[in-house]
Amino acid sequence: MKKKSPQSLPATQADVRRARSKGIDDGVTMACVIILTVLVDKFDGSPYIPELWREINKLSEEIKEGRVSLSDLRNVLRTEYQIEI
């Protein structure tokens, strides 16, 4: 039988939820940083960044409130712009 390290403790359900939430937050943060950096560096988007960020936050709130569906937005990106996410 393999010995367990005395320093390892079993993760609780709360630990797993926290780790999952942190992973999601980190992923969203990384995606935003990448998209905004490419917009500024490659497409001269610097004049639009503050307004773009306001619109992103506004759309995020509309999604949270159920007024806009994430699947509908993905469908628009796919059908009108050939962007598959």
C-alpha positions as CSV (number, residue, x, y, z in Angstrom):
1,M,0.0,0.0,0.0
2,K,1.3,3.4,-0.9
3,K,2.0,5.8,2.0
4,K,0.3,9.1,2.1
5,S,2.2,12.2,2.8
6,P,1.4,13.6,6.3
7,Q,1.2,17.0,4.7
8,S,-1.6,16.1,2.3
9,L,-5.1,16.7,3.4
10,P,-8.3,15.7,1.6
11,A,-9.9,18.6,-0.2
12,T,-13.4,19.6,1.0
13,Q,-16.2,20.4,-1.3
14,A,-15.7,24.1,-0.4
15,D,-12.0,23.8,-1.5
16,V,-13.1,22.3,-4.8
17,R,-15.6,25.1,-5.4
18,R,-13.1,27.8,-4.5
19,A,-10.5,26.2,-6.9
20,R,-13.1,26.0,-9.7
21,S,-14.2,29.5,-9.2
22,K,-10.6,30.8,-9.2
23,G,-9.9,28.8,-12.4
24,I,-12.9,30.4,-14.1
25,D,-11.9,33.9,-12.9
26,D,-8.3,33.4,-14.0
27,G,-9.5,32.2,-17.5
28,V,-11.8,35.1,-18.0
29,T,-9.1,37.5,-16.9
30,M,-6.6,36.0,-19.3
31,A,-9.1,36.1,-22.2
32,C,-9.9,39.8,-21.5
33,V,-6.2,40.7,-21.3
34,I,-5.4,38.9,-24.5
35,I,-8.3,40.4,-26.5
36,L,-7.8,43.9,-25.3
37,T,-4.0,43.7,-25.9
38,V,-4.5,42.5,-29.4
39,L,-7.1,45.2,-30.1
40,V,-4.7,47.9,-28.9
41,D,-1.5,46.5,-30.4
42,K,-2.7,45.2,-33.8
43,F,-5.8,47.2,-34.6
44,D,-5.1,50.6,-33.0
45,G,-8.0,50.2,-30.6
46,S,-6.5,52.4,-27.9
47,P,-9.0,55.2,-28.4
48,Y,-11.9,52.8,-27.9
49,I,-10.7,50.8,-24.9
50,P,-12.6,52.7,-22.2
51,E,-15.8,52.7,-24.1
52,L,-15.3,49.0,-25.1
53,W,-14.8,48.1,-21.5
54,R,-18.0,49.9,-20.4
55,E,-19.9,48.0,-23.1
56,I,-18.4,44.7,-22.1
57,N,-19.5,45.3,-18.5
58,K,-22.9,46.4,-19.6
59,L,-23.4,43.3,-21.8
60,S,-22.2,41.1,-18.9
61,E,-24.8,42.6,-16.7
62,E,-27.5,42.0,-19.3
63,I,-26.4,38.3,-19.5
64,K,-26.5,37.9,-15.7
65,E,-30.0,39.5,-15.6
66,G,-31.2,37.1,-18.3
67,R,-32.0,39.8,-20.9
68,V,-29.4,38.5,-23.3
69,S,-28.5,34.8,-23.9
70,L,-24.9,33.8,-24.2
71,S,-25.9,31.1,-26.7
72,D,-27.6,33.7,-28.9
73,L,-24.4,35.8,-28.9
74,R,-22.3,32.8,-29.8
75,N,-24.8,32.1,-32.6
76,V,-24.5,35.6,-34.0
77,L,-20.7,35.4,-33.9
78,R,-20.8,32.1,-35.7
79,T,-23.4,32.9,-38.4
80,E,-22.6,36.6,-39.1
81,Y,-18.8,36.6,-38.6
82,Q,-17.8,32.9,-38.9
83,I,-16.2,33.0,-35.4
84,E,-16.6,29.7,-33.6
85,I,-16.1,29.9,-29.9
